[in-house]
Amino acid sequence: MDRGFYSLASGMLTQSRVLTGISNNLANIETPGYKKKLVTTSTFGNLMINRLDTQRTELGSVSLITVADKTNTIHTEGVLKNTNRALDFAIKGDGFFAVQGTNGTVYTRNGSFNVDSEGYLTLNNVGRVLGANGPIRVGTDQIEADEQGNLFANGRNVGRIAVYNFADYTALQAAGEGMFSYTGGAPALMQNPSILWKTVEGSNVNAVEEMTRAISAQRNLQNCSQALKMYDQVLTNSVTNIAKI
């Protein structure tokens, strides 16, 4: 009976974490460059089932508890949207923009930039956008760009947006919505990235898919809750009847 309580309680906790991940994805469906998170589940521990005979014949094993294993980031490309805004950029294919954050360099697919009071290209609330030689000072928001990320102001080249790629995406750690830090060594500076000007990459969250997953997780949570109530009722009746004997 105790095993049933543990199994059902773990199931409720697991589905709660799944729902939290789905809610976070839906909350960022309009966040440029956001990559959806997927909570995966696994089983913890196994119980060997034996037939009660003289030889104790093995029938197989069954898992006791379901747990939320880990949260994976899905790095598929989001929808590319034309904005006609001179400070918007998107990477077609692999790669990440680099931004000088308060706690070090972070990487993102969000290319909705601005110009700060000192004329540097920035990502709001994060930091200054990096080129191969450091932060890029454009001096104005009236700029032009080519497919390699070269920036021009008043006909003069004022810098080039750096695009980095990584050998191991599992070494990317979330550092805010749409931001990542890298723990796998030095990233590779891409020499010929494909950068789209006046375009941003939307999130890769599919609302219909997330809602379907949310309904499934909610039903699983409700089923565990109902079964847990039944276990509690059976246990209560057992205790009451034993007391009468």
Order of alpha helices (4+ residues) and beta strands (2+ residues): alpha-beta-beta-beta-beta-beta-beta-beta-beta-beta-beta-beta-beta-beta-beta-beta-beta-beta-beta-beta-alpha
